[in-house]
């Protein structure tokens, strides 16, 4: 189990699950018109996915610039999410 954490493979699995979740929720919303709209869902999921990606890059020994870039994208997605929520 420790190897799963140290290698970052657990992060890969979580990112796959997030992608499947997003796909399912978007298909459900498109086919029924119910649930969370893509404009509300995607910024939130992207912020989390970019945070996971930053962690994965750090665990994998990638250049620090890549991790910082991923964190910057997570921050931007978070700001978009906050902006959409704040307007309500």
C-alpha positions, 0 to 999 in steps of 0.5 A: 500500500505504501508503494501505491502512495509513494509511486503516485499510482493511487493519484492516477487511479483517482484522476481516472475516477474523477474523469469517469465521474465528470463524464457520467454527470455531463451525460446525465445532465445532457440527457435529462436536464437535471443535476449539476450544469457543466458550467457549475461542475467543470470549474470545481472538478478541474480545480481538484484535478489540477491539485491532484496532478500537481501532487502526482507530478511532485511524487513523480519527480517532475520539474518544479515548474510543471507542479507550479503550473498545475497549481496555478491552473488549480487556482484559476479554476478555483477562482472561476468556481468562486466567481460563478458561486458568488454571483448567486 
